[in-house]
């Protein structure tokens, strides 16, 4: 696509992405509303459609939000189709496709999509994070720790990067280090509910 992104659209995209990265209920909702407006006003902005798909996925009841899944899934697929029609090589498209397959209990296909997202953009921190999360679920803990560390190193001020790195370390029974990562995520985003929840669980395990 040769679409030239207007400056105000790009600023709106960056704002929504920053809000989303804090991964609290309020910031996910704010990013979702911001992106709904953005894709309506700039229908040829492929990156905005891809991010809208990602935020809608996370804002669904099946992940961490409140939108009924039957509604969210339709929105996600429409946004992905639009983004793909505009720029089929966007790594963000492959990331969300991987998330869809993961939710559909098809982890092997999800891994292929995450790996393709990383291949298209080796510095795509979010792709490493979701990739690591799935690897941990599959019991591939050593590789999961490596990929989660890479995702955090690429975006060290992201609460979600720190949180997922902590999650993976917990799966590998590195509990003290996991607590340190969750503390960091909570410092960056005090309303980071999953960081608080995971921290409480490990503290209980440690007595």
C-alpha angles and dihedrals in degrees: 000000000000093000112145108217113226114236093242091052091051091049090051090050092051091048092051092047092050092049091048093050090064088063099204122138092253097045093046089053092047092050091048093053092044092053094046088059093042097054091045093052096038106033093169095056101109097186091054091053091049093049090046088056091050095047092045090052092053091042090058124104089245093064119022109312142070109251112114108254095234089060096039094049092054091049092048093051093046091051092047092050091051093047092047092050089054100038115003093181096063110128089212090066092056091047093057092043087055091051091052092052091046091054089048089057094249099123097163092058090044090056090054091054093046091049090050091051090053091046090054092047116016089187095055100125097186092055091055089050097054091039090054092046091055093044089055091051088054092051095250090131102158092054090041091057091049094050094044090051089052091051091051094046090053092052107020095167094055114109092206092052090053092043095052092045087054091048091053092047089052090053087053089049093246089136102162092051090046090055090052091054094047091049088054092049091050091049089055094044113016091190092058096130098185092052090054092046095050092044091053092050094052093044088054091050090050091050 
